[in-house]
Structures are given as C-alpha cells and as structure tokens.
C-alpha cells in the first residue's frame, strides 16, 4: 500500500492546521486532520459553478462577465467557471491563505494549477467578504455571479470570520454587490434549515439543489443554495445593510455626585 505524503501545511487565522496531502496520485486538503476536499470527489464544486453561471438568452440572461469565487481549494470550481464564461470575462478568486495559491502552482500544476495563468483570472489574497463589500459600496463594479465555497455552510463554520457572510447584514451586502439578475451560489455540506427563507426575506429569488459528492455516490449529501437578485430589483425595496459599527457608549468617568440623575419609571 502506497503511503500518504504530507506535502505542505500552514496555519489559518484562528490557528488551525491546514494541510495538503497526496496518495497514489490523488490530492487532499485537510483542516486539523479532517478532510475538506479531494481530487476524488469534485462534482459539487463543479456544479456550484453551473448553478451560479447560468446563461439563458430566452430570459435575457447572458453569460456572466464578472465572477467572484470564494476559495480556490483544488481549483475545480475555477476550472468549470472558465469553461462557462466568455473570453472577455473577469474571474476573481479570493483566497484567504496565500499558501493555497502557492500549493496550486507548485504541487497541483497538473491538476488545475495552470488555470491561475489564464488571462481572465485574478487572485485576491484576502477575505472574500472584502470583495463583496467593495462592490456593494461601489468601489468596484458589481458581480454577475458569486461562488461561495468558503465553509461547510452557515451552521458548520470552518473559519469563524465567515459568519459575516451568512448573517442578515451579510446577505444584504451580497444583494447590493450583485448586478440585477446576478446570482450567489452557496455550497453547504448538508441541508441548511431556514437558509432559503432568510434569503427570500432579503429580496432574493431562491433555488436549492441536492448534489452527490461524486458521480457514483448513491446519496445526495451536499447542497447548493442560490440567491438571485431580481432583474427588476430597481423597483424592489432593497435590504438595508449596516455599513459601520455603532460607536460604543462611553462610560461616564465623573464622580457619581456630578453625574446627571437617571429618571426612574414609577412602579405600578
């Protein structure tokens, strides 16, 4: 039996160990020893792109011009996106760990690493939410499609900072960052109760798909949830987003006898 090779490892912002392994020609990414993804099961990563980058000329929907991918991983979502978009498209891959980008170039060149040299591809080394916020604030053009495979889902967070994607302000920011008709596809390891209703509450049209981990799997274990900003969203009440945290109330440091007395409500 061939041994498992530990090719490289790094630490995530919260101190977890993130590592790349190879066994008999297949590659695996692990977090604290638990497998996150591998070259043996890539179907859901590819279908994430299919459900985000939808082209339907009969409905006035063209192939997306600007695509944001949250998380490079092993590059399978990127590969599928590049098969779907036009030569003049712009595809930005936001990867929090620069080591993952380097591993794709050094160890995964024959898998999908060569795709990083495609002229349509730009690597943003940082948090994907920053790319979303910039578009929502008008600092950069809006996104036509987003692929958010940054975690196992809103209730199975791998990195705590990704919580900002799934709360109400996160969904509102995504809505404002999309062009009319733009779609955000969320990868989830399993069914996420309430995710669709929360997206609908914030003005999205929603879909979800049950997906097998690989073509031979008997059970559809994973989910892809899609939130689409309506084409007529200019006539739809946009969800409100919080653009800045309120300043904390300053504690009164004066001696108690100099403070303004607080009114007390009468009992009864």
C-alpha positions in Angstrom: 0.0 0.0 0.0 1.4 3.4 -1.0 2.0 5.8 1.9 0.2 9.1 2.3 2.6 12.0 1.6 2.3 15.2 3.6 3.2 17.8 1.0 2.7 21.1 2.9 0.9 22.7 5.8 0.1 26.2 7.2 -2.0 27.8 9.9 -5.3 29.5 9.4 -6.0 32.9 11.1 -7.6 31.1 14.1 -4.5 28.8 14.5 -5.9 25.6 12.9 -3.6 23.4 10.9 -4.4 23.4 7.1 -2.5 20.8 5.1 -2.1 19.3 1.6 -1.6 15.5 1.2 -1.1 13.1 -1.8 -1.8 9.4 -2.0 -1.5 7.3 -5.2 -1.9 10.4 -7.5 -4.9 11.9 -5.6 -4.7 15.1 -3.5 -6.4 16.0 -0.3 -6.9 19.2 1.7 -7.4 18.8 5.4 -8.2 21.0 8.4 -6.9 19.7 11.7 -6.7 16.3 10.1 -10.2 16.3 8.8 -10.6 16.1 5.1 -12.3 19.1 3.5 -11.9 18.3 -0.2 -10.1 15.9 -2.6 -9.5 15.2 -6.3 -11.6 12.1 -5.9 -14.9 14.0 -5.2 -15.3 17.1 -7.2 -18.9 17.0 -8.6 -20.4 19.5 -6.1 -17.6 22.0 -6.7 -18.2 21.9 -10.4 -22.0 22.1 -10.1 -21.6 25.1 -7.9 -20.3 26.9 -10.9 -23.1 25.6 -13.1 -25.8 27.0 -10.8 -24.1 30.4 -10.4 -23.1 31.0 -14.0 -26.4 30.4 -15.7 -26.9 31.5 -19.3 -30.4 31.7 -20.8 -30.8 34.1 -23.8 -34.6 33.4 -23.9 -34.8 35.1 -20.5 -32.4 37.9 -21.3 -29.7 36.2 -19.2 -26.2 36.3 -20.8 -23.0 34.5 -19.5 -21.7 36.5 -16.6 -18.9 39.0 -17.3 -17.7 39.4 -13.7 -17.4 36.3 -11.4 -16.2 36.1 -7.8 -15.1 32.7 -6.4 -14.7 32.5 -2.7 -12.0 29.9 -2.0 -9.5 28.4 -4.5 -9.3 24.9 -3.0 -8.2 22.5 -5.6 -9.4 24.7 -8.5 -12.4 22.6 -9.7 -14.9 25.4 -9.4 -12.5 27.8 -11.2 -12.0 25.2 -14.0 -15.7 24.9 -14.6 -16.3 28.7 -14.5 -13.7 29.2 -17.1 -15.5 26.6 -19.3 -18.7 28.6 -18.9 -17.7 32.3 -19.3 -16.6 34.2 -22.4 -13.0 35.1 -23.3 -13.5 38.7 -22.2 -14.9 37.7 -18.8 -13.2 38.6 -15.5 -12.9 35.9 -12.8 -11.6 36.9 -9.4 -10.6 34.1 -6.9 -10.5 35.3 -3.3 -8.3 33.0 -1.3 -7.6 33.8 2.4 -4.5 31.6 2.6 -1.7 32.6 0.2 -0.1 29.2 0.8 -3.1 27.6 -1.0 -2.3 29.7 -4.1 1.3 28.6 -3.9 0.4 24.9 -3.5 -1.8 25.1 -6.6 1.2 26.4 -8.6 3.8 24.1 -7.0 2.1 20.8 -6.3 -1.2 21.0 -8.3 0.1 22.3 -11.6 -1.1 19.2 -13.4 -4.5 19.2 -11.6 -5.7 22.8 -12.1 -2.8 25.0 -11.1 -2.2 26.0 -14.7 -5.6 27.8 -14.7 -4.1 30.6 -12.5 -2.2 31.7 -15.6 -5.4 32.2 -17.6 -5.6 36.0 -18.5 -9.2 36.1 -17.3 -8.1 35.1 -13.7 -7.1 37.5 -10.9 -6.1 36.2 -7.5 -7.2 38.3 -4.5 -5.2 37.1 -1.4 -7.6 38.0 1.4 -11.2 37.6 2.7 -13.8 37.1 0.0 -16.2 39.4 2.0 -13.9 42.3 1.2 -14.5 41.8 -2.5 -18.2 41.7 -1.8 -18.1 44.8 0.4 -16.2 46.8 -2.2 -18.8 46.0 -4.9 -21.7 46.8 -2.5 -20.0 50.2 -1.7 -19.5 51.0 -5.4 -15.7 50.9 -5.2 -15.6 48.2 -7.9 -18.2 47.1 -10.5 -20.9 44.7 -9.3 -20.6 40.9 -9.6 -22.7 38.9 -12.0 -22.1 35.7 -10.2 -20.6 34.6 -6.9 -19.5 31.1 -5.9 -19.2 30.9 -2.1 -17.5 27.7 -1.1 -15.8 29.3 1.9 -17.2 27.0 4.6 -19.3 23.9 5.2 -22.4 26.1 5.5 -23.8 28.7 7.9 -24.3 26.2 10.7 -21.0 24.3 10.1 -18.4 27.1 10.0 -14.8 26.1 9.4 -13.5 29.6 10.0 -15.4 31.9 12.5 -14.9 35.0 10.4 -17.1 33.5 7.7 -20.1 34.1 9.9 -20.3 37.6 8.4 -21.3 36.1 5.1 -24.4 34.4 6.4 -25.9 36.9 8.8 -28.6 39.5 7.8 -26.0 42.2 7.1 -24.0 39.7 5.0 -27.0 38.8 2.8 -27.8 42.5 2.4 -24.3 43.3 1.4 -24.3 40.4 -1.2 -27.6 41.7 -2.6 -26.1 45.2 -3.1 -22.9 43.7 -4.6 -24.7 41.8 -7.3 -25.9 43.2 -10.6 -29.6 42.9 -11.4 -30.1 39.2 -12.3 -26.8 38.3 -10.6 -26.7 35.0 -8.7 -24.9 34.0 -5.5 -24.4 30.2 -5.0 -23.6 28.9 -1.5 -22.1 25.5 -1.0 -23.2 23.6 2.0 -22.1 20.2 3.3 -25.6 19.3 4.2 -29.2 20.6 4.3 -29.4 24.1 5.9 -32.8 24.7 7.6 -34.0 28.2 7.1 -31.4 29.4 4.6 -33.8 29.8 1.7 -36.4 31.7 3.8 -33.7 34.1 5.1 -32.5 34.8 1.5 -36.1 35.4 0.4 -36.7 37.8 3.3 -33.8 39.9 2.0 -35.3 40.1 -1.5 -33.6 37.2 -3.3 -35.3 34.7 -5.6 -34.1 31.3 -4.4 -33.4 27.8 -5.5 -31.6 24.8 -4.0 -30.1 21.6 -5.3 -29.2 18.3 -3.7 -25.9 17.1 -5.1 -23.8 14.0 -4.8 -20.2 14.2 -3.7 -19.2 12.3 -6.8 -20.9 10.7 -9.8 -21.0 7.2 -8.3 -22.5 8.2 -4.9 -25.9 6.7 -4.1 -27.0 9.6 -1.9 -27.1 13.3 -2.5 -25.2 14.5 0.6 -24.4 18.1 -0.3 -26.5 21.2 -1.1 -26.1 24.3 -3.3 -28.3 27.2 -2.4 -28.8 30.0 -4.9 -29.9 33.6 -4.2 -30.7 35.7 -7.3 -31.1 39.4 -7.3 -34.2 40.0 -9.5 -33.8 41.7 -12.8 -36.4 44.3 -11.8 -34.6 44.9 -8.4 -34.6 48.7 -9.1 -38.3 48.6 -8.3 -37.9 46.3 -5.3 -37.2 47.5 -1.8 -33.5 46.8 -1.2 -32.5 45.1 2.0 -30.8 47.5 4.4 -27.2 46.9 5.3 -25.1 48.1 8.2 -22.1 50.0 6.7 -20.4 50.7 10.0 -20.5 49.5 13.6 -22.0 52.0 16.0 -19.6 53.5 18.4 -19.8 52.0 21.9 -21.4 54.3 24.5 -18.7 55.9 26.6 -18.7 55.2 30.3 -19.1 58.2 32.5 -15.9 58.6 34.4 -17.0 61.5 36.6 -17.6 61.1 40.3 -21.1 59.9 41.0 -22.2 63.2 42.6 -21.6 65.0 39.3 -23.5 62.7 37.1 -26.9 63.5 35.8 -29.5 61.6 37.8 -31.4 58.9 35.7 -35.1 59.1 35.6 -36.9 56.2 37.2 -40.2 55.0 35.9 -42.8 54.9 38.7 -43.8 51.4 39.8 -47.3 50.1 39.2 
